[in-house]
C-alpha cells in the first residue's frame, strides 16, 4: 500500500531528477526565495489542482485535488474505505485485493454485502484489524503470484 502512513506534518519522498531539471528547479526556488523542497511541494500542489480525472461517478472530470478532498482522512483505514466506496476505479491492484478481503470478511459488515448491496463496512472493526487485513491481502497476492 503506497498510500497512507503515519500522521506527520509532511512526508519524505525520494525523487530522481535530470541534472538540468534540478538546476532549473533550484534557480526557480532561489528566485522565489524558497527552499527546493518548498518549491517542489508548491509546484506539485498546483499541478494536482490542474490535472483532472474523468470518473464514472461524475458528469465531468474532477481535479485530483478535488477527488482527494472527498476521501482524505488522517487515519489510513478510514481514508482507504472512503476511497474504495467513492472511487473504486482509482484503487491500485494491491488496494483492490485489500478491498476484496474486506468485502469477503462478513464480520466486517453489519449486514452481508452479498445479500445487501447497500451494506457498509464497520469501520471500527476494520481499524482494529487493519494490519491483519493488509497481511491477508498480501498473502493473497503471494498465493496468486
C-alpha positions in Angstrom: 0.0 0.0 0.0 1.8 3.0 -1.2 -0.7 5.5 0.1 -1.0 6.2 3.8 1.5 6.4 6.5 1.9 7.9 9.9 0.4 11.3 10.9 3.0 13.9 10.4 3.5 17.4 9.1 5.0 16.2 5.9 6.2 13.1 4.2 9.7 12.5 2.8 9.9 11.1 -0.8 12.9 10.4 -2.9 12.8 11.7 -6.5 15.3 11.3 -9.3 15.7 14.5 -11.4 17.6 15.1 -14.6 20.6 17.3 -13.6 19.3 20.1 -15.9 15.8 20.0 -14.4 17.2 20.0 -10.9 19.3 23.1 -11.6 16.3 24.8 -13.1 14.2 24.0 -10.1 16.9 25.3 -7.7 17.2 28.5 -9.7 13.4 28.9 -9.7 13.3 28.2 -5.9 16.1 30.8 -5.3 14.2 33.4 -7.4 11.1 32.9 -5.2 13.3 32.8 -2.0 12.1 29.3 -1.2 13.9 26.1 -0.4 13.9 23.5 -3.2 11.7 21.3 -1.1 9.1 24.1 -0.6 9.2 25.0 -4.3 8.6 21.3 -5.3 5.8 21.0 -2.8 4.0 24.1 -4.1 4.6 23.0 -7.7 3.0 19.6 -7.1 0.1 21.2 -5.3 -0.5 23.5 -8.3 -0.3 20.5 -10.7 -2.8 18.4 -8.8 -5.3 21.2 -8.9 -4.9 21.3 -12.8 -4.8 17.5 -13.5 -8.3 16.1 -14.0 -9.5 12.5 -14.0 -12.8 11.5 -15.7 -14.8 9.3 -13.3 -17.8 7.2 -13.9 -19.3 8.7 -10.7 -19.2 12.2 -12.0 -20.6 14.1 -15.0 -17.4 15.9 -15.6 -13.7 15.3 -14.8 -12.6 16.3 -11.4 -9.2 17.6 -10.4 -7.0 15.2 -8.4 -7.1 17.8 -5.6 -11.0 17.7 -5.6 -11.0 13.9 -5.5 -8.6 13.7 -2.6 -10.7 16.3 -0.7 -13.6 13.9 -0.9 -11.9 11.0 0.8 -9.0 12.4 2.8 -8.8 11.3 6.4 -5.8 11.3 8.8 -6.5 7.6 9.6 -5.3 5.2 6.9 -8.2 2.7 7.3 -10.8 5.5 7.1 -9.2 7.0 4.1 -9.0 3.7 2.4 -12.7 2.8 3.0 -13.8 6.3 1.7 -11.6 5.9 -1.4 -12.9 2.4 -2.1 -16.6 3.3 -1.6 -16.4 6.6 -3.6 -13.8 6.0 -6.2 -13.2 2.2 -6.7 -11.8 2.8 -10.2 -8.9 4.6 -8.6 -7.7 1.6 -6.5 -4.4 0.1 -7.4 -4.3 -3.7 -7.9 -3.0 -4.2 -4.4 -5.7 -2.0 -3.0 -8.3 -3.9 -5.0 -7.1 -7.1 -3.3 -7.4 -5.5 0.1 -10.9 -4.2 -0.7 -11.8 -7.8 -1.8 -10.5 -9.2 1.5 -12.6 -6.6 3.4 -15.7 -7.3 1.4 -15.3 -11.0 1.9 -14.9 -10.8 5.6 -18.6 -10.6 6.6 -17.9 -9.9 10.2 -16.6 -6.5 9.0 -20.1 -5.6 7.9 -23.3 -5.0 9.8 -25.0 -6.9 7.0 -23.6 -9.2 4.3 -22.7 -7.3 1.2 -23.8 -10.4 -0.8 -27.4 -10.1 0.5 -27.5 -6.3 0.9 -25.6 -4.2 -1.7 -26.0 -1.1 0.4 -24.2 -2.8 3.4 -21.4 -0.6 4.7 -18.3 -1.8 6.4 -18.0 -1.4 10.2 -15.1 1.0 10.3 -14.3 0.4 14.0 -13.7 -3.3 13.4 -11.6 -2.5 10.3 -9.5 -0.1 12.3 -8.9 -2.8 14.9 -7.9 -5.4 12.3 -6.2 -3.1 9.8 -2.7 -4.6 9.9 -4.1 -8.1 9.8 -6.3 -7.3 6.8 -3.3 -5.8 4.9 -1.3 -9.0 5.7 -4.3 -11.2 4.4 -4.3 -9.1 1.2 -0.6 -9.5 0.8 -0.8 -13.3 1.3 -3.5 -13.5 -1.4 -1.1 -11.7 -3.8 1.7 -14.1 -2.9 -0.6 -17.1 -3.5 -1.7 -15.7 -6.8 1.8 -15.0 -8.0 
